[in-house]
Amino acid sequence: MGGLVGGGAPKPDTSALNAQIAENARLKASQETEQRKLAEEASGKRKALRGGSSGRSLLSDVRLNPEAGIEDKLGSGSTLGM
């Protein structure tokens, strides 16, 4: 009869469980951030390797055949008496 009048047993302490749930949520968020960072780095590396068309900008526009390059000579072009 004590259970009907006395209010029953005390409620269990759930603070440890709540702390563990919060820690798990924090770790999951941290892991997702790390995975996103690694995926962005991998994507950047793939994009850099794929960018073959950017080499054209290094070729000369002065010549009709840009792959041949241009010839610039330094100095006056004269040779010393040999």
C-alpha positions in Angstrom: 0.0 0.0 0.0 3.0 2.3 0.4 3.2 2.6 -3.4 -0.3 4.0 -3.7 0.2 6.8 -1.1 4.0 7.4 -0.9 4.6 8.4 -4.6 6.6 5.4 -5.7 10.3 4.9 -6.5 12.6 7.9 -7.4 13.1 8.5 -11.1 16.4 7.3 -12.6 19.2 9.9 -13.2 19.3 10.6 -17.0 22.0 13.3 -17.0 24.7 10.8 -18.0 22.5 9.5 -20.9 21.8 13.1 -22.0 25.5 14.0 -21.9 26.3 10.9 -24.0 23.6 11.8 -26.6 25.0 15.3 -26.8 28.6 14.0 -27.2 27.5 11.6 -30.0 25.8 14.5 -31.8 28.9 16.6 -31.6 31.1 13.8 -32.8 28.8 13.1 -35.7 28.8 16.8 -36.8 32.6 16.9 -36.5 32.9 13.7 -38.6 30.6 15.2 -41.3 32.6 18.4 -41.4 35.8 16.4 -41.9 34.3 14.2 -44.6 33.1 17.4 -46.4 36.5 18.9 -46.2 38.2 15.8 -47.6 35.7 15.6 -50.4 36.3 19.2 -51.4 40.1 18.6 -51.4 39.7 15.6 -53.6 37.4 17.5 -55.9 39.9 20.3 -56.2 42.6 17.8 -57.1 40.5 16.2 -59.8 39.6 19.5 -61.2 43.3 20.6 -61.3 44.3 17.4 -63.1 41.4 17.8 -65.6 42.2 21.4 -66.5 44.2 20.7 -69.7 42.7 23.5 -71.7 44.4 26.2 -69.6 47.7 25.4 -71.3 46.6 27.2 -74.4 46.9 30.6 -72.6 50.7 30.0 -72.3 51.1 29.9 -76.1 52.1 32.9 -78.1 49.5 34.9 -80.1 52.2 36.6 -82.1 52.8 33.7 -84.5 50.4 31.9 -86.9 51.6 28.6 -85.3 51.7 29.3 -81.6 53.2 26.0 -80.7 56.4 27.0 -82.5 56.9 29.9 -80.0 58.7 33.2 -80.7 62.4 33.9 -80.9 63.7 36.8 -78.9 67.5 37.4 -78.8 69.1 39.2 -76.0 71.8 41.7 -76.7 72.9 43.5 -79.9 73.4 40.3 -81.8 77.0 41.0 -82.7 79.6 38.4 -81.9 83.1 39.2 -80.6 86.0 38.7 -83.0 86.4 35.0 -83.3 
